[in-house]
Amino acid sequence: MIVEGVLTLEEVARSDFNRRFVVTLADQSRVEAVLYRGDTLCVSTQVGCAVACPFCASGAEGLSRALTLPELCAQVLAVEALGLSLARVTASGVGEPLHAPDAVLPFLAWCRDRGTPASFTTSGGPLPRLVQFLSAPHNGATVSVHAGLPGTRARLVPKGPSLEALFGTLGEELPKLSRKRRKKVALAYLLLAGENDSADELAAFAALARPLGVAVHLYQHNAVASSSLHGATREAYERAYEQLRATGLVVRMSSQARIEANGGCGTLVAAGTLRRGRERTSS
């Protein structure tokens, strides 16, 4: 039952760090999964995405549907069937996990029970589901913020909760979690040239983030053809890193596996390799 709905798993790209797969589902919908560093599998939770972040390839064609629990589990099982041993899983590929709770919440429990603990990445909404997911059996929750000022957040995460509402919810809920569980929560900040890389923007973000006591993932941008936005220069990226660290935040830089051309989930969508059903293109 667990593998129902999956037709094929096709490897379409490989690099020193990562391997990228296209997963074709029974209805001919296609999603992608990325194996990072040989032991961490990033899976998709939806065909497309409704959050509409302008820098992201995953929602470039809108949302088609959420994946089912068997389709989520089958991404893991299909990669393991290649003889690969997974240490962990992350629901951070195409789609917004909080928009597919009926599949993603039991998937997190399934991963825990089988010894491949799963984390997830979310834009934060709907907020009642964020509260629900924070208490789920996850191995890490990364909340994508990408802004320090309300206008910037509205522009970069147009279908996500507002900056005020998001930090209000986090400020209420994180103190209710155990210390061990709070350590598994982090904020994500994708640095984009001319959008959110100013000193004022970063200072505003730090002022919001610091009281939460969680780490920050400062991401470099993987360029996609569907977006006119660009990542900040390496010099600006390092300057932002030092500015955030100087405020007392724990800041983690993007790993080499994340910043290489083969390191961004959803890029096959922008490249035209995936089609939401009906049409199969060569890869």
RAVEN-V670046 format. One record per pair of residues at least 24 apart in sequence whose ideal C-beta (glycine too) atoms are under 10 Angstrom apart, sorted by the first residue. I is the first residue (numbers start at 1). GAP is how many residues later the second one is. D is the distance in Angstrom with one decimal. If there is no record, write none. Layout:
I|GAP|D  I|GAP|D
//
This chain:
1|68|9.5  1|69|6.3  1|72|9.2  2|67|8.3  2|68|5.5  2|69|9.7  2|70|9.5  2|71|4.7  2|72|6.4  2|74|9.1  2|75|6.4  2|108|8.4  3|67|6.8  3|68|9.2  3|70|7.5  3|71|4.6  3|72|9.9  3|74|5.8  3|75|7.4  3|78|9.1  4|64|8.4  4|65|10.0  4|66|4.8  4|67|8.2  4|69|9.6  4|70|7.5  5|24|9.6  5|62|8.4  5|63|6.1  5|64|9.6  5|65|5.2  5|66|4.8  5|67|9.8  5|68|9.7  5|69|6.6  6|64|7.8  6|65|6.3  6|67|9.2  6|68|4.0  6|69|7.5  6|71|8.4  6|72|6.2  7|67|9.8  8|70|8.6  9|24|7.8  9|65|8.6  9|66|7.8  9|68|9.5  9|69|4.1  9|70|7.0  9|72|7.9  9|73|7.8  10|263|9.8  10|273|6.7  11|24|9.1  11|68|9.5  11|71|8.2  11|272|9.2  12|250|9.8  12|256|6.9  12|259|9.6  12|261|6.4  12|262|9.8  12|270|9.9  12|271|4.3  13|248|8.7  13|249|5.2  13|254|9.1  13|255|8.2  13|258|9.9  13|260|9.1  13|270|8.4  14|248|7.5  15|241|10.0  15|242|8.7  15|245|5.9  15|246|7.6  15|247|4.3  15|248|8.0  16|240|8.4  16|241|8.8  16|244|7.8  16|246|9.0  17|238|8.2  17|239|6.2  17|240|3.9  17|241|8.7  17|242|9.7  17|243|6.1  17|245|7.4  17|246|7.0  18|24|9.2  18|238|9.8  18|239|5.8  18|240|8.9  18|242|6.9  18|243|9.5  18|244|4.8  18|245|5.7  18|246|9.7  19|60|8.6  19|63|9.1  19|65|8.5  19|243|8.2  20|242|5.9  20|243|9.1  20|244|9.7  20|245|8.8  20|247|8.3  20|248|7.0  20|253|9.3  20|263|9.7  21|54|8.1  21|57|7.9  21|58|6.9  21|61|9.1  21|247|9.5  22|246|6.5  22|251|6.4  22|252|6.6  22|258|9.7  22|259|9.9  22|261|6.3  23|44|9.4  23|48|8.1  23|51|7.8  23|52|5.7  23|55|7.0  23|56|9.3  23|70|9.7  23|251|9.5  24|250|9.4  24|251|10.0  24|253|9.9  24|256|7.6  25|40|9.6  25|42|7.7  25|43|9.0  25|45|10.0  25|46|6.0  25|49|8.7  25|50|9.9  25|252|8.6  26|42|10.0  26|44|9.8  26|45|8.5  27|37|9.5  27|38|8.6  27|44|10.0  27|249|9.7  27|250|6.0  27|251|9.5  28|247|8.2  28|248|8.8  28|249|4.7  28|250|6.4  28|251|8.2  28|252|7.1  29|35|6.3  29|36|7.2  29|38|8.6  29|42|9.0  29|245|8.7  29|246|8.5  29|247|5.7  29|248|4.9  29|249|9.2  30|64|9.6  30|238|8.3  30|239|9.1  30|243|8.0  30|244|4.4  30|245|6.2  30|246|7.3  30|247|7.9  30|249|9.5  30|250|7.8  30|251|9.2  30|253|9.8  31|27|9.5  31|33|9.7  31|36|7.0  31|40|8.2  31|41|9.9  31|44|7.8  31|62|7.0  31|63|5.3  31|64|7.8  31|234|9.8  31|235|9.4  31|237|9.0  31|238|9.0  31|243|7.0  31|245|9.3  32|25|10.0  32|26|9.3  32|43|9.3  32|61|6.2  32|62|6.3  32|233|6.7  32|234|7.1  32|235|8.3  32|236|5.0  32|237|7.6  32|241|8.1  32|242|6.5  33|42|4.9  33|43|8.5  33|45|8.2  33|46|6.5  33|56|9.6  33|60|6.3  33|61|9.3  33|232|8.5  34|45|9.9  34|56|9.4  34|58|9.0  34|59|6.7  34|223|9.3  34|228|7.8  34|229|7.6  34|230|8.3  34|231|5.5  34|232|9.4  34|233|9.2  34|234|9.5  35|44|6.3  35|47|9.2  35|49|6.8  35|51|8.1  35|222|9.9  36|52|9.4  36|54|8.3  36|56|9.8  36|219|8.3  36|221|5.0  36|222|7.6  36|226|9.8  36|227|7.5  36|229|9.6  37|50|9.2  37|218|7.9  37|219|9.2  37|220|5.2  37|221|9.8  38|46|7.5  38|47|8.7  38|48|9.3  38|49|9.0  38|219|9.5  39|45|8.0  39|46|6.8  39|47|6.0  39|48|4.1  39|49|7.1  39|77|9.7  40|46|7.3  40|47|6.5  40|48|5.1  40|49|7.4  40|50|6.5  40|52|9.8  40|76|9.7  40|79|9.3  40|217|8.5  41|34|7.2  41|35|6.2  41|37|10.0  41|38|5.6  41|39|8.7  41|43|8.3  41|45|5.3  41|46|9.2  41|47|7.7  41|48|5.1  41|49|7.3  41|50|10.0  41|52|9.2  41|70|9.9  41|75|8.0  41|77|9.2  42|33|9.4  42|46|10.0  42|47|7.9  42|48|5.1  42|49|8.0  42|50|5.1  42|51|4.9  42|52|9.6  42|77|9.7  42|79|9.0  42|221|9.7  42|222|9.9  42|223|5.4  42|224|9.9  43|24|8.6  43|28|9.3  43|29|6.2  43|30|9.2  43|31|9.5  43|32|4.4  43|33|6.8  43|36|8.9  43|46|6.3  43|47|7.3  43|48|5.8  43|49|8.0  43|50|5.4  43|51|9.0  43|52|9.3  43|54|9.9  43|61|9.8  43|64|8.4  43|68|9.6  43|75|8.5  43|77|9.8  43|222|9.1  44|27|9.0  44|28|8.4  44|31|7.2  44|47|8.1  44|48|9.0  44|49|3.8  44|50|3.9  44|51|5.5  44|53|9.9  44|221|7.4  44|222|8.2  44|225|9.8  44|230|9.6  45|26|9.2  45|27|6.7  45|30|9.7  45|46|5.2  45|47|8.8  45|48|7.0  45|49|7.3  45|50|3.9  45|51|7.2  45|52|4.9  45|53|9.2  45|54|7.9  45|55|5.0  45|56|9.9  45|58|7.0  45|59|5.5  45|62|8.1  45|75|8.1  45|76|9.9  45|77|9.9  46|47|9.0  46|48|6.3  46|49|2.8  46|50|6.7  46|51|8.4  46|53|6.5  46|54|5.7  46|57|9.2  46|58|9.4  47|24|9.5  47|47|7.2  47|48|7.4  47|222|9.7  47|227|8.6  47|228|10.0  47|229|5.4  47|230|7.9  48|46|6.9  48|47|7.1  48|48|9.9  48|218|9.6  48|221|7.8  48|226|9.2  48|228|6.1  49|44|9.8  49|45|6.3  49|46|5.2  49|47|5.6  49|50|7.9  49|74|9.1  49|110|8.9  49|217|8.0  49|220|9.1  50|45|8.8  50|46|6.7  50|49|6.3  50|73|10.0  50|109|5.9  51|44|9.0  51|45|5.2  51|47|9.6  51|48|8.1  51|71|9.3  51|72|5.0  51|73|9.6  51|74|8.3  51|93|9.0  51|106|6.5  51|107|7.5  51|108|4.6  51|109|5.7  52|71|9.9  52|105|8.5  52|106|5.2  52|107|5.0  52|108|9.1  53|43|9.8  53|70|7.3  53|91|8.1  53|93|7.9  53|102|9.6  53|103|6.2  53|104|5.6  53|105|7.3  53|106|8.2  53|107|7.9  53|137|8.8  53|174|8.9  53|176|9.5  54|101|7.5  54|102|6.7  54|103|9.3  54|104|7.6  54|138|9.3  54|141|9.0  54|172|9.0  54|173|5.9  54|174|7.9  54|175|6.0  55|91|8.2  55|101|6.8  55|102|9.6  55|135|6.6  55|137|6.0  55|140|8.1  55|141|9.9  55|166|6.5  55|167|9.3  55|168|9.4  55|169|7.6  55|171|9.4  55|172|5.2  55|173|9.2  55|174|4.5  55|175|8.9  55|176|8.8  56|38|9.4  56|67|9.6  56|88|9.4  56|100|9.4  56|101|9.4  56|134|8.9  56|165|9.8  56|166|9.6  56|168|7.4  56|170|8.5  56|171|7.3  56|173|9.4  56|208|9.0  56|209|9.2  56|210|6.2  56|211|9.8  56|213|9.1  56|214|9.0  57|37|8.3  57|165|8.5  57|166|9.7  57|167|4.1  57|168|7.8  57|169|5.4  57|170|7.2  57|207|7.4  57|208|8.4  57|209|4.0  57|210|5.4  57|211|7.9  57|212|4.6  57|213|3.7  57|214|8.1  57|217|9.4  58|35|7.5  58|36|4.4  58|37|6.6  58|38|8.6  58|166|9.3  58|168|9.7  58|206|9.6  58|207|7.0  58|208|3.6  58|209|9.1  58|210|9.9  58|211|6.0  58|212|8.8  58|216|9.9  59|35|8.4  59|36|8.6  59|37|8.5  59|99|9.9  59|100|8.4  59|167|9.1  59|207|8.2  59|210|8.4  60|164|7.6  60|165|8.8  60|166|3.9  60|167|7.8  60|206|8.1  60|209|5.7  60|210|5.7  61|165|8.5  61|208|6.7  61|209|9.3  61|213|8.7  61|214|8.7  61|215|6.3  62|214|8.6  63|31|10.0  63|32|7.9  63|33|8.5  63|36|7.7  63|96|9.8  63|213|9.1  64|31|9.8  64|212|4.3  64|213|7.0  65|30|9.6  65|35|9.1  65|211|8.5  65|212|9.3  66|29|7.2  66|30|9.2  66|31|9.5  66|33|6.6  66|34|3.7  66|35|9.0  66|36|7.7  66|37|6.2  66|38|8.5  67|24|9.8  67|27|9.2  67|28|7.3  67|33|6.6  67|36|5.8  67|37|8.6  67|40|9.0  68|32|9.0  68|34|8.5  68|35|5.5  68|39|9.7  69|31|9.5  69|33|7.7  69|34|4.5  69|35|8.4  69|36|9.2  69|37|5.4  69|38|5.9  69|41|7.6  70|33|8.7  70|37|9.7  71|32|7.6  71|36|9.5  72|25|9.8  72|28|8.6  72|31|5.6  72|32|7.1  72|34|8.7  72|35|4.4  72|36|9.6  72|38|8.2  72|39|9.1  72|46|9.5  73|30|9.2  73|33|9.2  73|34|6.5  73|37|6.0  73|38|8.5  73|41|9.2  75|32|9.6  76|31|8.8  76|34|8.6  76|35|7.3  76|38|8.5  76|40|6.7  76|42|8.9  77|37|9.8  80|36|8.7  85|31|9.4  86|25|9.3  86|28|9.7  86|29|9.3  86|30|5.1  87|28|9.2  87|29|7.2  87|30|8.5  88|27|9.8  88|28|6.2  88|29|5.6  88|30|7.0  88|31|7.1  88|51|6.4  88|52|8.6  89|25|9.7  89|27|5.2  89|28|7.4  89|29|4.2  89|30|7.6  89|31|9.5  89|50|8.3  90|27|9.6  90|28|6.4  90|29|4.6  90|30|6.7  90|31|7.0  90|48|9.6  90|49|8.3  90|50|7.4  90|52|8.6  90|175|9.3  91|27|6.2  91|28|7.3  91|29|4.2  91|30|7.2  91|31|8.8  91|42|10.0  91|47|8.8  92|26|9.8  92|27|7.3  92|28|6.5  92|29|3.9  92|30|8.9  92|48|9.6  92|50|7.3  92|52|9.6  92|96|9.7  92|173|6.3  92|174|9.8  93|28|8.9  93|172|4.2  93|173|6.8  94|171|6.4  94|172|5.1  94|174|8.8  94|175|6.6  94|180|8.1  95|170|9.6  95|171|9.0  96|24|9.7  96|25|9.0  96|26|6.4  96|27|6.1  96|28|9.4  96|29|8.2  96|30|9.9  96|33|9.8  96|48|9.7  96|63|8.6  96|64|8.5  97|24|7.3  97|25|5.6  97|26|9.6  97|32|8.9  97|36|7.2  97|39|9.9  97|41|9.7  97|44|9.5  98|24|5.0  98|25|7.7  98|26|7.6  98|27|6.5  98|28|6.5  98|29|9.1  98|30|9.4  98|31|4.4  98|32|6.3  98|34|8.5  98|35|6.2  98|62|9.6  99|24|9.4  99|26|8.7  99|27|8.2  99|30|8.2  99|60|9.6  100|29|9.8  101|25|9.4  101|28|5.7  101|31|7.0  101|32|7.6  101|35|9.1  104|25|9.6  104|29|7.9  104|32|8.5  104|34|9.7  105|24|9.2  105|27|7.4  105|28|7.2  105|31|5.6  105|32|8.7  105|33|9.4  106|30|9.6  106|31|9.9  107|29|9.9  108|25|8.2  108|28|5.2  108|29|5.4  108|30|5.3  108|31|8.3  109|27|7.5  109|28|5.2  109|29|9.5  110|27|9.4  111|26|8.3  111|27|8.9  111|28|8.0  112|24|9.4  112|25|4.6  112|26|8.2  112|27|7.6  113|24|8.5  117|67|9.9  119|65|7.6  119|67|9.4  121|65|9.4  121|67|6.8  121|96|9.2  121|144|9.1  122|38|8.7  122|66|9.4  123|30|9.9  123|33|9.7  123|34|5.2  123|35|9.8  123|36|7.7  123|37|3.8  123|38|7.8  123|43|8.7  123|65|9.4  124|29|9.9  124|33|8.0  124|36|5.5  124|37|5.1  124|38|9.6  124|39|9.7  124|41|8.5  124|42|4.7  124|43|9.4  124|45|7.7  124|46|8.2  124|63|9.8  125|32|8.8  125|34|7.8  125|35|5.1  125|36|4.0  125|37|9.2  125|40|8.2  125|41|7.6  125|44|9.2  126|34|9.6  126|35|7.5  127|33|9.8  127|34|5.4  127|35|9.8  127|38|6.2  127|39|7.3  127|41|8.6  127|42|4.8  127|43|9.4  127|45|9.9  127|46|9.3  128|41|8.8  130|31|8.0  130|36|8.1  130|39|6.1  130|40|8.1  130|43|7.7  131|38|6.7  131|39|9.7  131|41|8.5  131|42|5.4  131|45|9.1  134|35|9.3  134|36|8.7  134|39|5.8  134|40|7.8  134|42|8.7  134|43|6.6  134|47|7.7  134|48|9.3  134|50|9.2  134|51|6.9  135|38|8.5  135|41|8.5  135|42|7.4  135|46|7.9  138|43|8.8  138|46|6.8  138|47|9.2  139|45|6.6  140|43|9.3  140|44|4.8  140|45|7.7  140|46|7.1  141|36|9.9  141|40|9.0  141|41|10.0  141|43|6.3  141|44|4.9  141|45|7.4  141|46|10.0  141|73|9.4  142|42|9.5  142|43|7.9  142|44|5.0  142|45|7.4  142|46|5.1  142|72|9.7  142|73|9.4  142|74|9.9  142|75|6.3  142|77|9.8  143|24|9.6  143|26|9.7  143|27|7.0  143|42|7.2  143|43|7.4  143|44|5.5  143|45|6.7  143|69|9.6  143|71|8.6  143|74|9.9  144|43|7.9  144|44|4.4  144|45|8.2  144|46|7.3  144|73|9.1  144|75|8.9  145|25|9.4  145|42|5.1  145|43|6.4  145|44|5.9  145|45|9.0  145|51|9.4  145|60|6.8  145|63|8.0  145|64|7.6  145|71|8.6  145|72|9.9  146|41|9.3  146|42|7.0  146|43|5.8  146|44|5.1  146|45|8.6  146|46|7.7  146|49|8.5  146|50|6.0  146|55|9.9  146|59|8.7  146|73|8.7  147|42|8.0  147|43|9.6  147|45|9.8  147|48|8.5  147|49|5.4  147|54|6.9  147|55|10.0  147|57|8.2  147|58|6.7  147|61|9.4  148|41|8.6  148|48|7.3  148|50|9.0  148|52|7.7  148|53|4.6  148|54|6.2  148|55|6.9  148|56|3.1  148|57|3.1  148|58|7.3  148|59|7.4  148|60|6.5  148|61|8.5  149|47|8.3  149|49|9.2  149|51|7.7  149|52|5.8  149|54|9.9  149|55|5.3  149|56|8.3  149|59|9.8  150|54|9.2  151|50|10.0  152|40|9.5  152|43|6.8  152|44|5.3  152|46|9.3  152|49|6.2  152|52|8.7  152|53|9.2  153|43|8.9  153|52|9.6  155|40|7.5  155|41|9.1  156|34|8.1  156|36|7.4  156|39|6.5  156|40|6.7  156|73|8.6  163|41|8.9  163|42|9.0  163|45|7.2  164|44|9.2  166|42|9.0  167|38|9.9  167|40|10.0  167|41|5.0  167|42|8.2  167|44|8.8  167|45|7.7  170|38|9.0  170|39|9.2  170|41|9.5  170|42|5.8  170|44|8.2  171|37|9.0  171|40|6.9  171|41|6.7  174|37|9.5  174|38|5.8  174|39|7.5  174|40|7.1  175|37|9.2  175|38|9.2  179|34|9.6  182|30|8.6  182|31|6.9  182|32|6.7  183|30|9.2  183|31|7.9  183|32|8.2  184|30|9.0  184|31|9.8  185|27|8.1  185|28|9.3  185|29|5.0  185|30|8.3  186|26|9.8  186|28|5.6  186|29|4.5  186|30|6.7  186|31|5.6  186|64|8.8  186|66|7.8  187|25|7.5  187|27|6.1  187|28|7.5  187|29|5.0  187|30|7.1  187|31|9.6  187|62|8.9  187|64|9.9  188|28|7.6  188|29|4.7  188|30|8.3  188|31|6.1  188|64|9.9  189|27|5.9  189|28|7.1  189|29|5.4  189|30|6.8  189|51|8.1  189|55|7.9  189|60|10.0  189|62|8.7  190|27|8.9  190|28|8.3  190|29|4.4  190|30|7.9  190|31|5.9  190|32|9.4  190|39|9.4  190|41|8.0  190|42|9.5  190|64|9.4  191|27|6.4  191|28|6.9  191|29|6.7  191|30|6.9  191|40|6.5  191|41|4.5  191|42|9.5  191|45|7.0  191|46|5.6  191|48|9.8  191|49|5.6  191|50|8.9  191|63|9.4  192|27|9.8  192|28|9.9  192|29|6.0  192|35|9.5  192|37|5.3  192|38|6.9  192|39|6.4  192|40|6.5  192|44|10.0  193|28|8.4  193|36|7.7  193|37|4.9  193|38|6.4  193|39|4.7  193|40|7.0  193|43|7.0  193|44|9.8  194|35|8.5  194|36|8.1  194|38|8.4  194|42|9.9  195|26|9.8  195|34|6.4  195|35|9.0  195|36|10.0  195|37|8.7  196|36|8.7  196|44|9.1  197|34|9.2  197|35|4.5  197|36|8.9  197|39|5.3  197|40|8.2  197|42|8.5  197|43|6.1  198|38|9.6  198|42|9.4  199|40|8.5  199|41|8.6  199|44|6.5  201|39|9.3  202|37|9.0  202|38|5.6  202|39|9.7  202|41|5.2  202|42|6.2  202|45|8.7  203|40|7.5  203|41|9.1  203|44|7.7  205|35|9.7  205|38|9.9  205|39|7.7  205|42|9.3  205|44|9.1  206|37|7.6  206|38|5.7  206|39|9.6  206|40|8.7  206|41|4.1  206|42|8.3  206|43|6.0  206|45|9.6  207|40|8.0  209|35|8.2  209|38|8.4  209|39|9.9  209|40|6.1  209|42|9.8  210|34|9.4  210|37|5.9  210|38|6.0  210|39|6.0  212|37|9.6  213|35|9.8  213|36|9.5  213|37|9.0  214|35|8.8  214|36|8.0  215|34|7.6  215|35|4.3  215|36|7.3  215|37|6.1  216|25|9.5  216|28|6.2  216|29|9.2  216|31|9.9  216|33|5.3  216|34|6.9  216|35|4.9  216|36|7.0  217|34|8.0  217|35|5.2  217|36|8.4  217|37|7.7  217|41|9.1  218|26|6.7  218|27|9.4  218|31|9.4  218|33|5.4  218|34|6.9  218|35|5.9  218|36|7.2  219|33|9.4  219|34|8.6  219|35|5.3  219|39|7.0  219|40|8.4  219|45|9.5  220|33|8.0  220|34|4.6  220|35|9.9  220|38|7.4  220|39|4.8  220|43|9.4  220|44|9.7  221|33|9.3  221|38|8.7  221|43|8.2  222|32|9.3  222|36|7.9  222|37|7.2  222|38|8.4  222|39|7.2  222|40|9.0  222|41|6.1  222|42|3.0  222|43|8.7  222|44|8.7  222|45|6.3  222|48|9.8  223|38|8.2  223|41|8.3  223|44|8.6  223|47|9.2  224|40|7.2  224|42|7.4  224|43|5.6  224|44|10.0  224|45|8.2  224|46|4.1  224|47|8.1  225|42|8.6  225|44|9.7  225|45|4.7  225|46|6.5  225|47|8.3  226|40|9.4  226|41|9.4  226|43|7.5  226|44|4.2  226|45|9.0  226|46|9.6  227|43|7.6  231|28|8.9  234|25|9.8
//
